[in-house]
Amino acid sequence: MYGRSSQLVVNENSRASKQCQAPTLPSTMANIAIQRIKREFKEVIKSDEAQKCAINVELVGDDYRELRGEIAGPPDTPYEGATFHLEIKVPETYPFNPPKVKFVTKIWHPNISSVTGAICLDILKDQWAAAMTLRTVLLSLQALLAAAEPDDPQDAVVARQFKENHALFLQTAQYWSHVHGGVPKGNSEFSNKVRCLMDMGVGEHQALVALSSCNWDMDRAIEQLFS
């Protein structure tokens, strides 16, 4: 009886000891991620690209795992002159796994969802390497704007327009940059069509998406919206 009671005490003490032990691995991983991000944050801020206002990053709150990125539209593209904001979420397993990035600013691009801002880019998926940094990510996204991959699209509608009517794609992407990215130059024909749909009670962005998806054919856009 005494031996069984002693064993119960030992088991209880062992169980209590295990409960008091903090899970050290996740905590260590999180600390590695935060220290790495702090270093990379400074690297971006001090970079030549940041001084030229081509890329930037800032904290959302006090947590270094939630960041807001910013890239400028590259020259000689329909995104030139626009500023694009990004949501960047860094996992506890960083830098062994990539950050989760999406566009907050709406954009018309084959590899970026015009609806959700999700991005199709290999380094944010299976081609990520621990040696890559936040600066790498921002510059790679800027390069993606200059060199789309329509054969590996995130947005099939945009990719189809890119391949089948490239001139219209360029006009549409530039107009989206005007509406959402702050580019001064617009397109009066597109603006008038968006306004016509808004007069029918359609929201501005809904009208823009419908017209862009229908190659700016008003009849097709109306059919898509009201059928």
C-alpha positions in Angstrom: 0.0 0.0 0.0 2.8 2.3 0.9 4.7 1.5 -2.3 1.6 2.3 -4.4 1.0 5.6 -2.7 4.6 6.6 -3.2 4.4 5.7 -6.8 1.3 7.9 -7.2 3.1 10.8 -5.6 6.0 10.3 -8.0 3.7 10.1 -11.0 1.8 13.2 -9.9 5.1 15.1 -9.3 6.4 14.0 -12.7 3.1 15.1 -14.4 3.2 18.5 -12.7 6.8 18.9 -13.7 6.0 18.2 -17.3 3.1 20.7 -17.3 5.4 23.4 -15.9 7.9 22.9 -18.7 7.5 25.5 -21.5 7.6 24.2 -25.1 11.1 25.6 -25.8 11.3 24.8 -29.5 8.5 27.0 -30.8 9.6 29.8 -28.5 13.2 29.5 -29.8 12.0 29.4 -33.4 9.9 32.6 -32.8 12.9 34.4 -31.3 15.0 33.4 -34.3 12.3 34.7 -36.6 12.0 38.0 -34.8 15.7 38.7 -34.5 16.1 37.9 -38.2 13.2 40.2 -39.2 14.6 43.0 -37.1 17.9 42.8 -39.0 16.2 42.5 -42.4 13.9 45.4 -41.5 16.9 47.7 -41.0 18.5 46.3 -44.2 15.4 47.4 -46.3 15.2 50.8 -44.6 18.9 51.5 -45.3 18.9 50.1 -48.8 19.5 52.1 -51.9 16.1 51.1 -53.2 14.4 52.5 -50.1 16.3 55.8 -50.5 14.9 56.0 -54.1 11.4 55.2 -52.7 11.3 52.0 -54.8 10.7 49.7 -51.8 9.8 50.2 -48.2 8.6 48.3 -45.1 7.0 49.3 -41.8 5.6 47.8 -38.7 1.8 47.4 -38.4 1.9 47.4 -34.6 4.6 46.3 -32.1 4.9 42.8 -33.6 7.7 42.3 -36.1 5.8 39.4 -37.6 3.2 41.6 -39.1 4.5 44.1 -41.6 3.3 46.4 -44.3 5.4 46.4 -47.5 5.5 49.0 -50.3 6.8 48.8 -53.8 6.8 51.3 -56.6 5.6 50.3 -60.0 8.6 49.7 -62.3 9.4 52.2 -65.1 8.2 51.3 -68.7 5.3 49.2 -67.4 1.6 50.0 -67.0 2.3 50.2 -63.2 4.8 53.1 -63.5 4.0 55.9 -61.0 1.8 53.7 -58.9 2.5 52.7 -55.3 1.5 49.2 -54.2 0.9 48.2 -50.5 1.5 44.7 -49.3 0.5 42.6 -46.3 3.4 40.6 -45.0 3.0 38.0 -42.3 6.1 36.2 -41.0 5.7 32.7 -39.6 7.5 31.5 -36.5 9.5 29.2 -38.7 11.1 32.0 -40.6 13.6 32.1 -42.3 13.1 28.3 -43.0 9.7 29.0 -44.4 8.7 32.0 -46.6 6.6 35.0 -45.4 3.0 35.1 -46.4 2.5 38.1 -48.7 -0.4 39.5 -50.6 -1.2 42.7 -52.4 -3.5 45.1 -50.5 -3.6 47.6 -53.4 -5.8 46.2 -56.2 -3.8 45.4 -59.3 -4.5 43.9 -62.8 -1.7 41.4 -63.3 -1.7 37.7 -64.4 0.2 36.5 -61.4 -1.8 38.4 -58.7 -5.4 37.9 -57.9 -7.5 40.9 -58.9 -9.9 39.8 -56.1 -7.8 38.7 -53.1 -4.3 40.0 -53.9 -2.9 36.5 -53.6 0.4 36.1 -55.4 1.8 33.3 -57.6 5.6 33.6 -57.2 7.9 30.6 -56.8 10.1 32.1 -54.1 7.0 32.5 -51.9 6.3 28.8 -52.3 8.6 25.9 -53.1 11.6 27.9 -54.3 12.1 29.8 -51.0 15.6 29.5 -49.4 16.6 30.5 -45.9 19.2 32.9 -47.3 16.5 35.1 -48.9 15.4 38.2 -47.1 12.6 40.8 -47.0 14.5 42.9 -49.5 14.7 39.9 -51.8 10.9 39.5 -51.6 10.2 43.1 -52.3 12.6 43.3 -55.2 11.3 40.0 -56.6 7.7 41.3 -56.5 8.8 44.5 -58.2 10.5 42.4 -60.9 7.3 40.4 -61.3 5.4 43.5 -62.2 7.9 44.1 -65.1 8.0 40.4 -66.2 4.6 38.6 -65.8 4.4 34.9 -66.2 1.0 34.4 -67.9 1.5 30.6 -68.4 1.6 30.2 -64.6 -1.2 32.6 -63.6 -2.9 33.4 -60.3 -5.7 35.2 -62.2 -6.8 33.3 -65.3 -9.0 36.1 -66.7 -6.1 38.6 -66.6 -3.7 36.0 -68.1 -6.1 35.3 -71.0 -6.3 39.0 -71.8 -2.5 39.4 -71.5 -2.0 36.7 -74.1 -5.0 37.3 -76.4 -5.2 41.1 -76.4 -2.0 42.5 -75.0 -2.6 46.1 -76.0 -5.9 46.1 -74.1 -4.2 44.4 -71.1 -1.7 47.3 -70.9 -4.5 49.9 -71.0 -6.5 48.0 -68.4 -3.5 47.6 -66.1 -2.6 51.2 -66.4 -6.2 52.2 -65.6 -6.2 50.1 -62.5 -2.9 51.8 -61.5 -4.7 55.1 -61.9 -7.8 54.1 -59.9 -6.0 52.2 -57.1 -2.3 53.1 -57.3 -2.4 56.8 -57.5 -1.2 57.3 -61.1 -2.4 60.7 -62.3 -3.1 59.7 -65.9 -6.5 58.0 -66.4 -8.6 56.8 -69.4 -11.8 58.9 -70.1 -13.4 56.1 -72.1 -13.0 53.6 -69.3 -14.1 56.1 -66.7 -17.3 56.8 -68.6 -18.1 53.1 -68.8 -17.5 52.6 -65.1 -19.7 55.6 -64.3 -22.5 54.3 -66.5 -22.6 51.1 -64.5 -22.4 53.0 -61.2 -25.5 54.9 -62.3 -27.2 51.5 -62.6 -26.4 50.9 -58.9 -23.2 48.9 -59.4 -20.3 49.5 -57.0 -17.3 51.2 -58.5 -14.9 48.3 -58.0 -17.5 45.7 -59.1 -18.0 47.7 -62.2 -14.3 47.9 -62.8 -13.8 44.2 -62.4 -16.8 43.3 -64.7 -15.7 45.7 -67.5 -12.0 44.6 -67.3 -13.0 40.9 -67.3 -15.2 41.5 -70.4 -12.6 43.5 -72.3 -14.5 46.7 -71.7 -17.5 45.4 -73.7 -20.4 47.2 -71.9 -23.1 44.7 -73.1 -21.2 41.7 -71.9 -20.4 43.4 -68.6 -24.1 44.2 -68.0 -25.0 40.7 -68.9 -22.4 39.3 -66.4 -23.6 41.6 -63.6 -27.3 41.3 -64.0 -27.9 37.8 -65.4 
